[in-house]
Amino acid sequence: MRSGSRGLKNKHLKKIKNKPLIFYTIDYIKSLNFFKYIAVSSDSKIILSECKKLGLIDLVKRPKNLSTSFSPKIPVIKHVMLEMEKKYNIKFDYIVDFDATSPIRKKNDFKKAINYFIKTKADLLITGTKSRKNPYFNMIEEKNGKIQLVKKGNFIRRQDAPKVYDMNASFYIFKRNFLLNLKKLISKKTVFFEMSEISAFDIDNLIDFKINETLIKNDKKIYRN
């Protein structure tokens, strides 16, 4: 949870039903009764302090070189893992990364995903939802002053175009060695788990936040079911 978000200032600390956004992901992880170790990485003393209030003890201060708006995610996850391994003198088999900006998740989704990950002997599991836009049908780009489809195709109906998905970053499941040596996210042993559109609605801006806030406030069945 990095401070200084550009899309929505201090989004991790913005409150929904009098609880900071970070509460919902931490509460979800605890409700799974699956993890022995739960660690938070942040460059913010305030965020780490809030996480401590929520009962977490493994608070990892993120180095400055991993805390800029241009810092990629994978080195951050590696850093947390190695810090935790050093602290407890162990080596993890699996590492799961949860984004704090996805407050709405179904417990059954994670249970199905981890079982699928182990069953397929994958190196990495990514989550996503059916895309609302399709590059083969209704996504365009400007190139050399001309408008064209992102991908070429003569599809008259969206239903005829190839199916595409949005990665929603709800959670990633890694095998340790794959994470340590990762050079590209998608490999032959990467698997995909589809989630419902309403689940893991990622917050990037104020509109996203308001949608999540409305859903959580008005439907008790949506959050952490």
NORNOR-V526232 format. One record per pair of residues at least 24 apart in sequence whose ideal C-beta (glycine too) atoms are under 8 Angstrom apart, sorted by the first residue. I is the first residue (numbers start at 1). J is the second residue. Records with the same first field share a line. If there is no record, write none. Layout:
I = J, J
This chain:
1 = 40, 41, 42, 44, 47, 51, 100
2 = 42, 43, 44, 62, 67, 69, 71
3 = 42, 43, 44, 46, 47, 67
4 = 69
6 = 69
7 = 204, 205
8 = 203, 204, 205, 206, 208, 209
11 = 101, 203, 209
12 = 44, 47, 100, 101
13 = 46, 47, 50
14 = 209
16 = 103, 212, 213, 216, 217
17 = 216, 217
20 = 50
21 = 100, 101, 103, 203, 209
22 = 47, 50, 51, 54, 100
23 = 54
24 = 100, 103, 104, 216, 223, 224
25 = 98, 99, 100, 102, 103, 105
26 = 51, 54, 55, 56, 100
27 = 54, 224
28 = 98, 103, 105, 107, 224
29 = 98
30 = 55
31 = 107, 224
32 = 107, 110, 111
34 = 110, 114
35 = 96
37 = 84, 88, 92
39 = 80, 83, 84
41 = 76, 77, 79, 80
43 = 67
58 = 84, 87
60 = 84
73 = 97
74 = 179, 182, 185
77 = 172, 174, 179
78 = 179, 180
81 = 176, 179
91 = 176
92 = 176
93 = 175, 176
94 = 173, 174, 175, 176
95 = 173, 174, 176, 179
96 = 171, 172, 173, 174
97 = 171, 172, 174
98 = 170, 171
99 = 169, 170, 171, 202
101 = 169, 202, 203, 204
102 = 168, 169, 170, 200, 201, 202, 203
103 = 203, 212, 216, 223
104 = 198, 199, 200, 201, 212, 215, 216, 222, 223
105 = 170, 171, 199, 200, 224
106 = 195, 196, 199, 224, 225
107 = 224, 225
109 = 170, 193, 195, 199
110 = 171
112 = 193
113 = 171, 173, 193
114 = 173
116 = 191, 193
117 = 173, 191, 193
120 = 191
121 = 189
122 = 173, 175, 189, 190, 191
123 = 174, 175, 178, 187, 189, 190
124 = 172, 173, 174, 175, 178, 179, 182, 185, 187, 189, 190, 191
125 = 172, 173, 190, 191, 192, 193
126 = 167, 172, 185, 190, 191, 192, 193
127 = 167, 168, 169, 170, 171, 172, 192, 193, 194, 195, 200
128 = 165, 166, 167, 168, 192, 193, 194, 195
129 = 165, 166, 168, 194, 195, 196, 197, 199, 200
130 = 163, 165, 166, 194, 197
131 = 164, 165, 166
132 = 166, 197
134 = 158, 161, 162, 164
135 = 164
136 = 161, 162, 164
137 = 161
165 = 192, 194
168 = 195, 199, 200, 201, 202
169 = 200, 202
170 = 195, 199, 200, 202
198 = 222
